[in-house]
Amino acid sequence: MQIAGPFSLRVDSEVALDPKKGNWYPVMNDPVFAVEYALQVLGSAKAVAWYSPKQREFMLELRFFET
């Protein structure tokens, strides 16, 4: 989802149904939240910050793409 300008927000997760426990509602397992910033100065590059609450990990990345 584009937030504003070069910022975007992303959520990656597993979605599970467990009919054995009588749970027919979708449940999010191991979500990962990310905020991306498009770096116009470097051409096609992105700075990405993501967080996984289940694993309690946080990471900053700089991604370069071929043009």
C-alpha positions as CSV (number, residue, x, y, z in Angstrom):
1,M,0.0,0.0,0.0
2,Q,1.4,3.4,-1.0
3,I,1.4,5.7,2.0
4,A,2.6,9.0,0.6
5,G,5.1,10.0,-2.0
6,P,8.0,7.5,-2.0
7,F,6.8,5.6,1.1
8,S,4.9,2.4,1.0
9,L,3.8,-0.1,3.7
10,R,3.7,-3.9,3.3
11,V,2.5,-6.8,5.6
12,D,3.5,-10.4,4.8
13,S,2.0,-13.2,6.7
14,E,0.7,-16.8,6.6
15,V,-3.0,-17.2,6.8
16,A,-4.3,-20.4,8.3
17,L,-7.6,-22.2,9.0
18,D,-7.7,-25.0,11.6
19,P,-10.8,-27.0,11.2
20,K,-9.6,-29.7,13.8
21,K,-9.9,-27.1,16.6
22,G,-13.2,-25.8,15.2
23,N,-11.5,-22.6,14.1
24,W,-12.9,-21.6,10.6
25,Y,-11.8,-18.0,10.9
26,P,-8.5,-16.9,9.2
27,V,-5.6,-16.5,11.6
28,M,-2.4,-14.6,10.8
29,N,0.7,-16.5,11.6
30,D,4.2,-14.9,11.7
31,P,3.4,-11.5,10.3
32,V,6.2,-9.3,9.0
33,F,5.7,-5.5,8.8
34,A,7.7,-3.4,6.4
35,V,8.1,0.2,5.4
36,E,9.8,1.0,2.1
37,Y,11.3,4.2,0.9
38,A,12.1,4.7,-2.8
39,L,15.5,6.4,-3.2
40,Q,15.3,8.6,-6.2
41,V,18.9,9.8,-5.7
42,L,20.3,6.3,-6.4
43,G,18.0,5.6,-9.3
44,S,16.2,2.3,-8.8
45,A,17.0,1.6,-5.1
46,K,14.9,1.1,-2.0
47,A,15.6,1.5,1.7
48,V,13.5,-1.1,3.6
49,A,12.9,-1.4,7.4
50,W,11.0,-4.5,8.5
51,Y,10.0,-6.0,11.8
52,S,8.8,-9.5,12.8
53,P,7.1,-9.5,16.2
54,K,7.0,-13.3,16.6
55,Q,10.8,-13.7,16.0
56,R,11.5,-10.3,17.6
57,E,13.7,-9.2,14.7
58,F,14.2,-5.8,13.1
59,M,16.3,-5.2,10.0
60,L,17.2,-2.3,7.8
61,E,18.1,-3.1,4.2
62,L,19.3,-1.2,1.1
63,R,18.1,-2.9,-2.1
64,F,19.5,-2.1,-5.5
65,F,17.6,-3.1,-8.7
66,E,18.9,-3.4,-12.3
67,T,17.7,-0.7,-14.7
